[in-house]
């Protein structure tokens, strides 16, 4: 991959990364301030849709990484 992404939502800064090899898809996001992380692994070519739902439910907001059209274009 190209490395970790950085994002800020309000006062919370996060680091994140997703994986997509057309068969398995995954997403991880963490926050040093909150001392927490969410990690989702799937074995589906459309797994990022599940990653989006799980991450949004846990964080309480949609993470900015999922607003990119190309992420969920498949």
Backbone torsions as a table, in degrees:
resi	resn	phi	psi	omega
1	UNK	NA	-178.9	-178.6
2	UNK	-93.9	3.9	178.3
3	UNK	107.9	-168.5	-175.7
4	UNK	-91.3	142.6	173.9
5	UNK	-93.3	155.8	176.2
6	UNK	-122.4	138.8	-179.6
7	UNK	-144.9	159.8	176.0
8	UNK	-137.0	128.0	176.8
9	UNK	-123.3	107.2	-173.8
10	UNK	65.2	-124.8	179.3
11	UNK	-95.9	-1.4	-176.8
12	UNK	-95.1	120.8	174.7
13	UNK	-97.5	138.5	-180.0
14	UNK	-129.8	156.2	168.5
15	UNK	-115.9	144.0	-174.9
16	UNK	-150.9	161.7	177.8
17	UNK	-160.3	142.4	173.3
18	UNK	-124.2	157.3	176.4
19	UNK	-124.8	141.7	-178.3
20	UNK	-153.2	106.1	176.0
21	UNK	-116.0	28.7	178.3
22	UNK	73.6	-15.7	176.7
23	UNK	-116.6	-45.1	179.1
24	UNK	-114.2	135.6	177.8
25	UNK	-131.2	146.9	-177.1
26	UNK	-149.6	163.6	177.7
27	UNK	-150.8	139.5	175.0
28	UNK	-135.2	139.2	175.2
29	UNK	-141.5	139.7	179.4
30	UNK	-142.1	160.9	179.2
31	UNK	-138.3	124.4	177.2
32	UNK	-69.0	-38.9	-179.7
33	UNK	-62.3	-43.1	-179.9
34	UNK	-82.9	-14.3	-177.1
35	UNK	54.2	47.9	-179.1
36	UNK	-147.8	164.6	178.6
37	UNK	-152.6	158.3	174.2
38	UNK	-126.9	129.4	178.8
39	UNK	-129.7	125.4	-179.2
40	UNK	-129.3	124.1	175.2
41	UNK	-115.2	136.8	176.8
42	UNK	-131.1	159.4	173.5
43	UNK	-116.6	51.1	-177.3
44	UNK	-138.2	142.7	177.3
45	UNK	-69.2	-12.9	176.6
46	UNK	-115.7	24.4	-175.0
47	UNK	-64.3	-22.9	179.9
48	UNK	-65.5	-24.0	174.6
49	UNK	-64.1	-42.6	176.7
50	UNK	-67.2	-42.2	177.6
51	UNK	-56.7	-42.3	179.8
52	UNK	-61.4	-46.6	-178.1
53	UNK	-66.0	-45.7	-179.1
54	UNK	-63.9	-46.7	-178.7
55	UNK	-62.3	-43.5	179.3
56	UNK	-63.3	-39.5	179.5
57	UNK	-65.4	-40.9	-178.2
58	UNK	-73.8	-44.9	-177.2
59	UNK	-75.8	-29.4	-176.4
60	UNK	89.0	5.9	175.7
61	UNK	-157.1	161.8	178.0
62	UNK	-81.5	124.3	-179.2
63	UNK	-66.7	139.4	-178.2
64	UNK	-56.4	-24.5	179.3
65	UNK	-60.0	-29.8	-176.7
66	UNK	-85.6	-0.7	177.8
67	UNK	-85.6	-6.7	177.6
68	UNK	-78.1	123.5	-176.6
69	UNK	-58.2	-36.0	-174.5
70	UNK	-72.3	-17.0	-178.7
71	UNK	-66.5	-44.7	-174.4
72	UNK	-108.0	19.8	-177.0
73	UNK	-67.4	-20.5	-176.6
74	UNK	-75.9	NA	NA
